[in-house]
Amino acid sequence: MGPAWAQRPLMGVLWLQVLWVLLCLVCCSHDPPKWRFTSSEIVIPKKVPQRRGEIKMPNQLAYSIRFRGQRHVIHMKLKKNLIPRHFPVVTNNDQGANQEDYPYVPQDCYYYSYLEGVPGSVATLDTCYGGLRGMLQVDDFTYEIKPLEASSKFEHVVSLLVSEDTADEDERCKIEDEETYQIPEEVNLAESPRAGPVYLWRLHMKHMKLHFTITSSVYSKNENKTQVIENVVIINNILDSIFRQGNLYSNIRILCIWEKKDEFELKSYKSASAATHEFGLWKFYKLWKVFTHDTSILYVGYKIGGSKYYASSSGYCNPNWGAAYVHFEDYHIFKIAALTAHTIGHNMGIGHDNPSCVCFRRHHCVMNSIPGLLDMFSNCSYNILHWMVHKWDPCLSLPNVPYYNFPYIVLNVNEQCDCGSLKECANNSCCSTNCAFTSGSTCDIGGCCDHCKLAGAGKLCRDVRGICDLPEYCDGTGNICPDDLYVQDGTPCSPLSVCVRGNCSDRDLQCQALLGYQVKDALPMCYEKLNVIGDRFGNCGLKYVRGGIKPMKCEIDDVLCGMLHCSNVHKIPGVAEHSTFHHIYVGDAKLESCFGLDTHYGEELPEMGLVVDGATCGPGQYCLNKNCTFHRDFPFTCDVKTCNYKGVCNNLEKCHCLRGWKPPDCEQKGTGGSEDSGPPPDKELSMKAKIQVTVNKALVVILSRITAFLLVICIGAAIKAKMTADAKKK
């Protein structure tokens, strides 16, 4: 052992090493962000005024900005309906109780933009909080623009964003390409001769309605609900710009925030696929039936099973397959949006790009096997997108409709009515702003509310719309019209059809409605030859399958319930846009004419060319849901015998009695109707009153005429007598 003065420096060196190790542990406890700004510059955007004589374009702006050593003009077009008017945010607490809120979220301040003179440039901006904020994509360069804090000169910062990801296996997408959906060969769009690239074809815009879920591992990083909502809106704005190039709008449907506790234990799952599938089941049973949506995105603050993102391949629009997971940590929010677009692409059935896939002025595209700050789909991806967009389906074709349960108009305790906003109340003569009826009013809404008063019993509030429909009447005690009732399904209504859901029609009537009164149903050969094919000219309707939607061929027993075919067509009537008539001849020795209607899948009613339910398809058989069903298979529990042959059964399996008989069994005398339709007016009493009034009026007329006649005679006699008296005096 050396002297004490030599031991002290040695101990100091050891303590220095220990301190260095501790500092390294602290510094390395969190991974550094996987992005950085390589350059930044201060700019002042200047609004470009409209030139004199130019047509003013509504909802469009233009700003001039100098960056990258030159001046650029950014053209901005307003996005509408990006989020619902009343945006639902569902949160939970540590006890698992859910709370539904409708926070204020700025509307009509999100823009789809581009740089003038820079082909392929895309900008996603918003002006919600003053100034310009968002992402600029110029070729392979990504810029962030945002207002400079505390600036009084409208100064902004434009920064070049660089992702620090490496091209290793950890960054490579692990979703297998063989799981993705392949479009049929007959619609392989890349090989079809066209006048331009796929993404320039004119299509109808469709709507992605998204559900976002923020887990507690993400929320706990900041615990700022306002910031979380703002980030989700920014992500959706970028998603909209990416998918808009493929004719898809991206709309937020609902946001869930698991503040204190996740709805299920995510860390217990060894793979991202298992966790994503469990998330899909959770949202199907707990959320989807109340807040319908197309797909769900789960943001998690840690990797699951070593994967940073995952999506159920080809599961888009399915209530439980429509789910994806994205790791939300360490990335810039622009990269989070790009990863989300990549996973949604897989969820739609889009595979990874191969070396032959290209996108305009980009080295890599959104569906690259190693995702990055990418914003444009390749020509290969557009094949799948076009196949999904050009057809009709029950989810993408429907717009992001507003919620009707928003609690601004809710009848609370001690309130008589609720007229809504001040503007709405000003136009309401029945309800005042203090949620009470105005003077003399007893109601303000409903089919049985007539000029702020309850309508009397027997007033017709819903008339019949056909032979299979039933009328509804007010009962004099409430303001709401009874539920819409109709004749029980399966009740015969003509020699060739039965009632189904209040309608009565057969193939002859349907052909005449579509093509003219002289047209008739085609021969069975048309149905037997064409409807078994399963294409646009002959099918049994559209069926949604995993990966898409396609026409289904009919079974041989159901051919008369598939696509409608008509004959004796001499003149083609005018039809709506995107509807096509087809004329096909079938047969061997003798050709038969088969004329039908083909409606584009993108239309709201693509099945108008199919045989309606209730039409006959054989002896004692009728069409029901495109199947030929025996009449005895209809679930009858009520019939005319139940109603003593004095009424018909309604869809609630109760008797609707003829006039003059009393429900529920039509056995005793009464006014008619059913227990659920409200009491019809008493025609006998009204007839007696009418006859009495008519008789009284006639009697008054006769008496008045007799009186006038007698009065004229008296006046004439008086005049005659006076004239005689005057003559005698002379």
MOVENBEL-V652216 format. One record per backbone hydrogen bond with DSSP energy under -0.5 kcal/mol. NH is the residue of the N-H (numbers start at 1). CO is the residue of the C=O. E is the energy in kcal/mol with one decimal. If there is no record, write none. Layout:
nh:NH co:CO e:E
nh:NH co:CO e:E
//
This chain:
nh:6 co:3 e:-1.0
nh:7 co:3 e:-1.1
nh:8 co:4 e:-1.5
nh:9 co:5 e:-0.7
nh:10 co:6 e:-0.9
nh:11 co:7 e:-2.5
nh:12 co:8 e:-2.2
nh:13 co:9 e:-2.1
nh:14 co:10 e:-1.9
nh:15 co:11 e:-2.5
nh:16 co:12 e:-2.0
nh:17 co:13 e:-1.9
nh:18 co:14 e:-2.3
nh:19 co:15 e:-2.6
nh:20 co:16 e:-2.1
nh:21 co:17 e:-2.2
nh:22 co:18 e:-2.3
nh:23 co:19 e:-2.5
nh:24 co:20 e:-2.1
nh:25 co:21 e:-2.2
nh:26 co:22 e:-2.2
nh:27 co:23 e:-2.7
nh:28 co:24 e:-2.3
nh:29 co:26 e:-0.9
nh:34 co:330 e:-2.6
nh:36 co:162 e:-2.1
nh:38 co:36 e:-0.6
nh:38 co:160 e:-2.0
nh:39 co:160 e:-0.6
nh:41 co:158 e:-1.8
nh:43 co:156 e:-2.7
nh:45 co:154 e:-0.6
nh:46 co:64 e:-2.2
nh:48 co:62 e:-2.9
nh:49 co:47 e:-0.6
nh:54 co:51 e:-1.9
nh:58 co:56 e:-0.6
nh:60 co:57 e:-0.9
nh:61 co:76 e:-2.4
nh:63 co:74 e:-2.1
nh:64 co:46 e:-3.3
nh:65 co:63 e:-0.5
nh:65 co:72 e:-3.3
nh:67 co:65 e:-0.7
nh:67 co:70 e:-2.0
nh:70 co:67 e:-1.4
nh:72 co:65 e:-3.8
nh:74 co:63 e:-3.4
nh:74 co:72 e:-0.6
nh:75 co:73 e:-0.6
nh:75 co:114 e:-2.5
nh:76 co:61 e:-3.2
nh:77 co:112 e:-2.3
nh:78 co:59 e:-2.7
nh:79 co:110 e:-3.3
nh:84 co:252 e:-0.8
nh:87 co:85 e:-0.6
nh:88 co:86 e:-0.6
nh:89 co:101 e:-2.8
nh:90 co:255 e:-2.5
nh:91 co:89 e:-0.5
nh:91 co:99 e:-2.6
nh:92 co:257 e:-1.1
nh:93 co:97 e:-1.2
nh:96 co:93 e:-1.7
nh:99 co:91 e:-2.8
nh:101 co:89 e:-2.7
nh:101 co:99 e:-0.6
nh:111 co:125 e:-3.2
nh:112 co:77 e:-2.8
nh:113 co:111 e:-0.5
nh:113 co:123 e:-2.8
nh:114 co:75 e:-1.6
nh:116 co:73 e:-3.1
nh:116 co:114 e:-0.5
nh:118 co:115 e:-1.9
nh:119 co:117 e:-0.5
nh:121 co:118 e:-1.8
nh:122 co:137 e:-2.1
nh:123 co:113 e:-2.4
nh:124 co:135 e:-2.7
nh:125 co:111 e:-1.6
nh:125 co:123 e:-0.6
nh:126 co:133 e:-1.8
nh:127 co:109 e:-2.3
nh:130 co:127 e:-0.9
nh:133 co:126 e:-1.6
nh:134 co:145 e:-2.4
nh:135 co:124 e:-2.2
nh:136 co:143 e:-2.7
nh:137 co:122 e:-3.1
nh:138 co:136 e:-0.6
nh:138 co:141 e:-2.5
nh:139 co:137 e:-0.5
nh:141 co:138 e:-2.5
nh:142 co:161 e:-0.6
nh:143 co:136 e:-3.3
nh:144 co:159 e:-2.7
nh:145 co:134 e:-2.4
nh:146 co:157 e:-1.5
nh:148 co:155 e:-2.9
nh:149 co:147 e:-0.5
nh:151 co:148 e:-1.4
nh:156 co:43 e:-3.3
nh:157 co:146 e:-3.0
nh:158 co:41 e:-2.5
nh:158 co:156 e:-0.5
nh:159 co:144 e:-2.6
nh:159 co:157 e:-0.6
nh:160 co:39 e:-2.4
nh:161 co:142 e:-3.0
nh:161 co:159 e:-0.6
nh:162 co:36 e:-2.7
nh:164 co:34 e:-2.3
nh:168 co:166 e:-2.0
nh:171 co:168 e:-1.1
nh:172 co:168 e:-0.8
nh:173 co:369 e:-3.4
nh:176 co:174 e:-0.5
nh:179 co:176 e:-1.1
nh:180 co:177 e:-1.7
nh:187 co:184 e:-1.3
nh:188 co:185 e:-1.8
nh:189 co:187 e:-1.4
nh:191 co:188 e:-1.2
nh:192 co:189 e:-1.1
nh:200 co:197 e:-1.7
nh:201 co:198 e:-1.8
nh:203 co:201 e:-0.6
nh:206 co:247 e:-2.2
nh:207 co:396 e:-2.6
nh:208 co:249 e:-3.7
nh:209 co:207 e:-0.6
nh:210 co:208 e:-0.7
nh:210 co:251 e:-3.3
nh:211 co:295 e:-2.0
nh:212 co:254 e:-2.2
nh:213 co:297 e:-2.5
nh:214 co:256 e:-3.1
nh:215 co:213 e:-0.6
nh:215 co:299 e:-2.0
nh:218 co:215 e:-0.9
nh:219 co:215 e:-2.4
nh:220 co:216 e:-2.4
nh:221 co:218 e:-1.2
nh:222 co:219 e:-1.2
nh:223 co:219 e:-3.0
nh:225 co:223 e:-0.6
nh:228 co:224 e:-2.1
nh:229 co:225 e:-2.5
nh:230 co:226 e:-2.3
nh:231 co:227 e:-2.5
nh:232 co:228 e:-2.3
nh:233 co:229 e:-2.2
nh:234 co:230 e:-2.1
nh:235 co:231 e:-2.5
nh:236 co:232 e:-2.5
nh:237 co:233 e:-2.1
nh:238 co:234 e:-2.0
nh:239 co:235 e:-2.6
nh:240 co:236 e:-2.4
nh:241 co:237 e:-1.5
nh:242 co:238 e:-2.2
nh:243 co:239 e:-2.9
nh:244 co:240 e:-1.9
nh:245 co:241 e:-0.6
nh:245 co:242 e:-0.6
nh:246 co:243 e:-1.4
nh:247 co:244 e:-1.9
nh:248 co:243 e:-1.6
nh:249 co:206 e:-3.2
nh:251 co:208 e:-3.4
nh:251 co:249 e:-0.6
nh:252 co:82 e:-1.8
nh:253 co:210 e:-3.5
nh:254 co:210 e:-1.2
nh:255 co:88 e:-1.9
nh:256 co:212 e:-2.9
nh:257 co:90 e:-2.8
nh:258 co:214 e:-3.1
nh:259 co:92 e:-0.5
nh:259 co:257 e:-1.3
nh:260 co:92 e:-0.6
nh:266 co:264 e:-1.0
nh:268 co:265 e:-0.6
nh:269 co:266 e:-1.7
nh:275 co:271 e:-1.8
nh:276 co:272 e:-2.5
nh:277 co:273 e:-2.4
nh:278 co:274 e:-2.1
nh:279 co:275 e:-2.2
nh:280 co:276 e:-2.2
nh:281 co:277 e:-1.9
nh:282 co:278 e:-2.4
nh:283 co:279 e:-2.5
nh:284 co:280 e:-1.5
nh:285 co:281 e:-2.2
nh:286 co:282 e:-2.6
nh:287 co:283 e:-1.5
nh:288 co:283 e:-3.4
nh:289 co:284 e:-0.6
nh:290 co:287 e:-1.2
nh:291 co:287 e:-2.9
nh:292 co:290 e:-0.6
nh:294 co:209 e:-3.2
nh:295 co:209 e:-1.1
nh:296 co:322 e:-1.2
nh:297 co:211 e:-2.9
nh:298 co:324 e:-2.6
nh:299 co:213 e:-2.7
nh:299 co:297 e:-0.6
nh:300 co:298 e:-0.6
nh:300 co:326 e:-2.2
nh:304 co:307 e:-1.5
nh:305 co:303 e:-0.6
nh:307 co:304 e:-1.9
nh:310 co:325 e:-2.3
nh:312 co:323 e:-2.1
nh:313 co:311 e:-0.8
nh:314 co:346 e:-2.0
nh:315 co:312 e:-1.6
nh:316 co:347 e:-2.7
nh:317 co:294 e:-1.6
nh:318 co:315 e:-2.0
nh:322 co:318 e:-2.0
nh:323 co:321 e:-2.3
nh:324 co:296 e:-1.5
nh:325 co:310 e:-3.4
nh:326 co:298 e:-2.6
nh:327 co:308 e:-3.2
nh:328 co:300 e:-3.1
nh:335 co:332 e:-0.6
nh:336 co:332 e:-2.1
nh:337 co:333 e:-2.0
nh:338 co:334 e:-1.9
nh:339 co:335 e:-2.7
nh:340 co:336 e:-2.4
nh:341 co:337 e:-2.2
nh:342 co:338 e:-2.0
nh:343 co:339 e:-2.4
nh:344 co:340 e:-2.5
nh:345 co:341 e:-2.1
nh:346 co:342 e:-1.8
nh:347 co:343 e:-2.4
nh:348 co:344 e:-1.7
nh:349 co:346 e:-1.6
nh:350 co:345 e:-2.8
nh:353 co:367 e:-2.2
nh:357 co:354 e:-2.3
nh:359 co:362 e:-0.6
nh:362 co:359 e:-1.4
nh:366 co:376 e:-2.1
nh:368 co:365 e:-1.9
nh:371 co:369 e:-0.6
nh:374 co:372 e:-2.3
nh:379 co:358 e:-2.1
nh:382 co:378 e:-1.9
nh:383 co:379 e:-0.9
nh:383 co:380 e:-0.6
nh:384 co:380 e:-0.9
nh:385 co:381 e:-2.3
nh:386 co:382 e:-3.0
nh:387 co:383 e:-1.9
nh:388 co:384 e:-1.9
nh:389 co:385 e:-2.4
nh:390 co:386 e:-2.5
nh:397 co:393 e:-0.7
nh:398 co:395 e:-1.0
nh:401 co:399 e:-2.0
nh:408 co:406 e:-1.4
nh:409 co:406 e:-1.1
nh:410 co:408 e:-0.7
nh:412 co:410 e:-1.1
nh:415 co:412 e:-1.7
nh:416 co:435 e:-2.1
nh:417 co:435 e:-1.2
nh:425 co:421 e:-2.6
nh:426 co:422 e:-1.8
nh:427 co:423 e:-0.8
nh:427 co:424 e:-0.6
nh:428 co:425 e:-1.4
nh:429 co:427 e:-0.6
nh:432 co:436 e:-2.6
nh:435 co:432 e:-1.5
nh:438 co:430 e:-2.5
nh:441 co:438 e:-2.4
nh:442 co:452 e:-3.0
nh:443 co:452 e:-1.0
nh:448 co:479 e:-2.5
nh:449 co:446 e:-1.4
nh:450 co:448 e:-0.6
nh:450 co:453 e:-3.3
nh:451 co:449 e:-0.6
nh:453 co:450 e:-1.0
nh:455 co:448 e:-2.8
nh:458 co:474 e:-2.6
nh:459 co:456 e:-1.6
nh:461 co:472 e:-2.0
nh:462 co:472 e:-1.5
nh:469 co:466 e:-1.5
nh:470 co:485 e:-1.4
nh:472 co:462 e:-2.1
nh:473 co:677 e:-3.3
nh:474 co:459 e:-2.6
nh:485 co:483 e:-0.6
nh:487 co:468 e:-3.0
nh:488 co:649 e:-3.0
nh:490 co:499 e:-3.2
nh:491 co:488 e:-1.7
nh:493 co:497 e:-1.7
nh:494 co:497 e:-1.5
nh:497 co:494 e:-1.1
nh:498 co:614 e:-1.8
nh:499 co:491 e:-2.9
nh:500 co:503 e:-1.9
nh:502 co:487 e:-0.5
nh:503 co:500 e:-1.7
nh:510 co:506 e:-2.3
nh:511 co:507 e:-2.5
nh:512 co:508 e:-2.2
nh:513 co:509 e:-2.1
nh:514 co:510 e:-1.7
nh:515 co:511 e:-2.9
nh:516 co:512 e:-1.8
nh:519 co:516 e:-1.4
nh:520 co:567 e:-1.8
nh:522 co:565 e:-2.4
nh:526 co:523 e:-1.6
nh:527 co:523 e:-0.8
nh:528 co:524 e:-2.5
nh:529 co:525 e:-2.3
nh:530 co:526 e:-2.1
nh:531 co:527 e:-1.3
nh:533 co:530 e:-1.8
nh:534 co:530 e:-0.6
nh:534 co:538 e:-1.7
nh:535 co:538 e:-1.8
nh:538 co:535 e:-1.1
nh:540 co:552 e:-3.7
nh:543 co:550 e:-2.4
nh:545 co:543 e:-0.6
nh:545 co:548 e:-2.8
nh:547 co:314 e:-0.6
nh:548 co:545 e:-2.4
nh:550 co:543 e:-2.0
nh:552 co:541 e:-2.7
nh:554 co:531 e:-2.8
nh:558 co:555 e:-1.9
nh:559 co:556 e:-0.7
nh:561 co:558 e:-2.0
nh:562 co:559 e:-1.3
nh:563 co:539 e:-1.9
nh:564 co:609 e:-3.1
nh:566 co:595 e:-3.3
nh:567 co:520 e:-2.9
nh:570 co:568 e:-0.6
nh:573 co:571 e:-0.6
nh:579 co:576 e:-1.1
nh:580 co:598 e:-3.5
nh:582 co:596 e:-2.5
nh:584 co:594 e:-2.9
nh:586 co:592 e:-2.1
nh:592 co:586 e:-3.4
nh:594 co:584 e:-2.7
nh:595 co:566 e:-2.4
nh:596 co:582 e:-2.5
nh:598 co:580 e:-4.2
nh:599 co:597 e:-0.6
nh:600 co:578 e:-2.4
nh:602 co:390 e:-0.5
nh:603 co:600 e:-2.1
nh:606 co:603 e:-0.5
nh:608 co:605 e:-1.1
nh:610 co:607 e:-1.8
nh:611 co:562 e:-3.0
nh:614 co:623 e:-2.7
nh:615 co:612 e:-1.3
nh:616 co:496 e:-2.1
nh:617 co:618 e:-0.5
nh:617 co:621 e:-1.7
nh:618 co:621 e:-0.7
nh:621 co:618 e:-2.2
nh:622 co:629 e:-3.1
nh:623 co:615 e:-2.6
nh:624 co:627 e:-2.6
nh:627 co:624 e:-1.2
nh:629 co:622 e:-3.3
nh:629 co:627 e:-0.8
nh:631 co:620 e:-3.4
nh:633 co:630 e:-1.9
nh:634 co:631 e:-1.4
nh:636 co:634 e:-2.2
nh:642 co:639 e:-0.6
nh:643 co:639 e:-1.2
nh:644 co:641 e:-1.8
nh:645 co:640 e:-3.4
nh:646 co:643 e:-1.9
nh:648 co:656 e:-2.0
nh:650 co:654 e:-2.8
nh:651 co:486 e:-1.7
nh:653 co:650 e:-2.1
nh:655 co:664 e:-0.6
nh:656 co:648 e:-3.7
nh:657 co:655 e:-0.6
nh:657 co:673 e:-2.7
nh:658 co:646 e:-3.0
nh:661 co:658 e:-1.8
nh:662 co:668 e:-3.1
nh:666 co:662 e:-1.3
nh:667 co:662 e:-0.6
nh:668 co:662 e:-0.5
nh:670 co:660 e:-1.2
nh:672 co:661 e:-1.0
nh:673 co:657 e:-2.1
nh:678 co:674 e:-0.5
nh:681 co:458 e:-0.7
nh:683 co:681 e:-1.0
nh:686 co:682 e:-1.9
nh:687 co:683 e:-2.4
nh:688 co:684 e:-2.5
nh:689 co:685 e:-2.4
nh:690 co:686 e:-2.0
nh:691 co:687 e:-2.8
nh:692 co:688 e:-2.6
nh:693 co:689 e:-2.4
nh:694 co:690 e:-2.4
nh:695 co:691 e:-2.8
nh:696 co:692 e:-2.5
nh:697 co:693 e:-2.1
nh:698 co:694 e:-2.1
nh:699 co:695 e:-2.4
nh:700 co:696 e:-2.1
nh:701 co:697 e:-2.1
nh:702 co:698 e:-2.4
nh:703 co:699 e:-2.6
nh:704 co:700 e:-2.4
nh:705 co:701 e:-2.0
nh:706 co:702 e:-2.5
nh:707 co:703 e:-2.7
nh:708 co:704 e:-2.3
nh:709 co:705 e:-2.4
nh:710 co:706 e:-2.8
nh:711 co:707 e:-2.5
nh:712 co:708 e:-2.3
nh:713 co:709 e:-2.1
nh:714 co:710 e:-2.7
nh:715 co:711 e:-2.5
nh:716 co:712 e:-2.6
nh:717 co:713 e:-2.8
nh:718 co:714 e:-2.5
nh:719 co:715 e:-2.4
nh:720 co:716 e:-2.4
nh:721 co:717 e:-2.6
nh:722 co:718 e:-2.2
nh:723 co:719 e:-2.3
nh:724 co:720 e:-2.1
nh:725 co:721 e:-2.3
nh:726 co:722 e:-2.3
nh:727 co:723 e:-1.7
nh:728 co:724 e:-1.8
nh:729 co:725 e:-1.6
nh:730 co:726 e:-1.4
//
